[in-house]
Amino acid sequence: MKDFENSLDTMLEKAFLTISNGVDDAKSYFHTPTVCTFEGQEISARTVVLRDFNEQERVLRFHTDQRSPKVSQIKENNRATVHAYDQEEKIQIRLKGSIEVHHQDSVTEKVWENTREMSKECYSVKDSPSKKIDNPVEFDIDKYQIDREMGYKNFVVNLFTFQSLEILYLKRAGHRRAIFAWNNNDMKKNWLIP
Ligand SMILES: Cc1cc2nc3c(=O)[nH]c(=O)nc-3n(C[C@H](O)[C@H](O)[C@H](O)COP(=O)(O)O)c2cc1C
């Protein structure tokens, strides 16, 4: 997109396009954004794979393991920030919103059906992610019989809906920063001093 930095509308279009590209392009920096959530009073950040982006609904989809402590932490406080910086595009995007956790429901069923067999293995690890262990080798997935379908009971789909999107574009002639905030379908947009 040429000259997208000259209007707020094209800044938003560029942001949406950048996030969308992250879904299928494994080389895109937005394929593996950072998701920040609360761990009680502390903030916890981790990389996840971006699985889907619904532009109309402003929803990003990530997967995780039901046994992971972050699932109960998110259920306690579902506010979240998603961040990524693409150093080739020179674009940083920050999203603020909340996460809806899905487990063993129609959403997880549909996604699980379309999940690659290899990815299913991650959810069949024989004990909880984050558990302290003595010997990591015992948990290598080629060391024991994996039942991929058993992994379904550990499979969680996180749907993150954002109400605010901030984009920063680094440009030698003058950086551009803008914020977009949604209240239901009403959207407010503003330039910010970079
Ligand atoms: C490239 C990459 C992709 C990752 N994708 C995911 C993912 O999609 N879901 C996930 O739960 N963890 C993913 N992880 C692992 C998390 O970053 C994190 O280490 C793990 O989930 C434990 O996080 P927690 O302590 O906050 O629960 C990924 C890590 C990397 C490096």
The ligand as an ORCA input file, in Angstrom:
! r2SCAN-3c Opt
* xyz 0 1
  C       7.246    -19.018     18.143
  C       6.447    -19.404     19.352
  C       5.107    -19.694     19.205
  C       4.342    -20.052     20.315
  N       3.014    -20.292     20.159
  C       2.244    -20.561     21.242
  C       0.829    -20.703     21.107
  O       0.250    -20.569     20.018
  N       0.127    -20.980     22.231
  C       0.715    -21.109     23.463
  O       0.006    -21.349     24.431
  N       2.043    -20.986     23.630
  C       2.831    -20.699     22.546
  N       4.179    -20.538     22.683
  C       4.785    -20.726     24.025
  C       4.512    -19.479     24.867
  O       5.273    -18.390     24.388
  C       4.839    -19.707     26.336
  O       6.196    -20.025     26.511
  C       3.991    -20.823     26.944
  O       2.675    -20.787     26.437
  C       3.934    -20.660     28.453
  O       3.370    -19.415     28.727
  P       2.655    -19.077     30.103
  O       3.680    -19.323     31.180
  O       2.286    -17.660     30.020
  O       1.478    -20.007     30.225
  C       4.957    -20.142     21.593
  C       6.298    -19.839     21.735
  C       7.026    -19.467     20.633
  C       8.483    -19.144     20.837
*
